[in-house]
């Protein structure tokens, strides 16, 4: 008795079915857990808040001063090489982490949730291969 996979492949539609089935599993098995994990991480992350700060001097060095969400005045030293255009007394924007106000930067936070992106891509691949597999069964 011969099974379907032992038969001769006549055209591209005959070998496309097993490839689509394999890619469905390759997309779904790692994609769905990564997607769930990425959504959990995305819900737990802290927001970065933008506020205005003033450039001041501290012991001969330049620093920025801002007030966080609890009303605490924060200070952080500036690196001389990174901020040559900022002068003492100038106002500038500071972005700080709401949960950890000591984490700050002068530019907007551009951190991406890599786990969520990878999970979305793999789950999308699994869904697309499943749809194409059903379409292939019609032909």
C-alpha positions in Angstrom: 0.0 0.0 0.0 1.4 3.4 -1.0 0.7 6.6 0.8 0.2 10.0 -0.9 3.8 11.1 -0.3 5.2 8.1 -2.1 3.5 9.0 -5.3 5.3 10.9 -8.1 5.1 14.7 -8.1 3.6 15.9 -11.3 3.5 19.7 -10.9 4.3 22.6 -8.6 0.9 22.3 -6.9 1.7 18.8 -5.7 4.8 19.8 -3.7 3.5 23.2 -2.6 1.0 21.6 -0.2 3.6 20.0 2.1 5.8 23.1 2.0 2.9 25.3 3.0 2.0 22.9 5.8 5.5 22.9 7.1 5.7 26.8 7.0 2.3 26.9 8.8 3.8 25.0 11.7 7.1 27.0 11.6 5.1 30.2 11.9 2.5 29.1 14.5 4.6 27.1 17.0 7.1 29.8 17.9 5.0 32.8 16.7 2.0 32.5 19.0 4.0 32.2 22.3 6.3 35.1 21.2 3.3 37.2 20.4 1.7 36.5 23.8 5.1 37.2 25.6 5.5 40.4 23.6 2.1 41.6 24.5 2.7 40.9 28.2 6.0 42.8 28.0 4.4 45.7 26.2 1.7 46.0 28.9 4.3 46.0 31.7 6.7 48.6 30.3 6.9 52.1 31.8 6.1 55.2 29.8 8.7 57.7 28.9 7.6 61.2 29.8 8.8 64.4 28.0 9.3 67.5 30.1 11.3 70.7 29.9 14.6 71.1 31.8 17.1 73.8 32.3 20.8 73.5 31.7 22.8 74.5 34.8 26.3 74.1 36.2 27.3 71.7 38.9 30.9 71.8 40.1 32.2 73.2 36.8 30.2 70.7 34.7 27.0 71.2 32.8 23.9 69.4 34.0 20.2 69.3 33.3 17.5 69.9 36.0 13.9 68.7 35.7 11.0 67.9 37.9 9.6 64.3 37.7 5.9 63.3 38.2 6.2 63.2 42.0 7.5 66.8 42.1 11.1 65.7 42.9 13.8 67.9 41.3 16.3 65.7 39.4 19.7 66.5 38.1 22.0 64.7 35.7 25.4 65.6 34.3 25.7 66.2 30.6 28.5 64.6 28.5 30.5 67.4 27.0 31.1 65.6 23.7 27.4 64.8 23.1 25.9 68.2 23.8 28.1 71.0 22.6 25.2 73.2 21.6 23.5 73.4 25.0 24.4 76.5 27.0 23.9 77.2 30.6 20.4 78.7 31.3 19.0 77.2 28.1 15.8 75.2 28.3 15.7 71.8 26.6 13.5 68.7 26.4 14.3 65.7 28.6 12.6 62.3 28.3 12.6 60.2 31.5 11.2 56.9 32.5 8.1 57.2 34.7 9.0 54.2 36.8 12.7 54.9 37.1 13.2 58.7 36.9 16.9 58.3 37.0 16.8 56.9 33.5 16.7 59.8 31.1 17.8 61.0 27.7 17.7 64.1 25.6 16.3 62.3 22.5 13.0 60.5 22.3 13.0 56.9 23.4 13.0 54.6 20.4 13.0 51.2 22.0 11.1 48.6 20.1 9.5 45.4 21.5 11.5 42.9 19.4 9.6 39.9 20.8 6.3 41.4 19.8 7.6 42.2 16.3 9.0 38.8 15.8 5.9 37.1 17.1 3.7 39.2 14.8 5.8 38.3 11.8 5.9 34.5 12.6 2.2 34.4 13.4 1.3 36.3 10.2 3.5 33.8 8.3 1.6 30.9 9.8 -1.8 32.5 9.0 -0.8 33.3 5.5 0.4 29.8 4.8 -2.8 28.3 6.3 -4.9 30.5 4.0 -2.8 29.6 1.0 -3.0 25.9 2.0 -6.8 26.0 2.0 -6.8 27.9 -1.4 -4.4 25.2 -2.7 -6.9 22.5 -1.7 -9.6 24.1 -3.9 -7.4 23.8 -7.0 
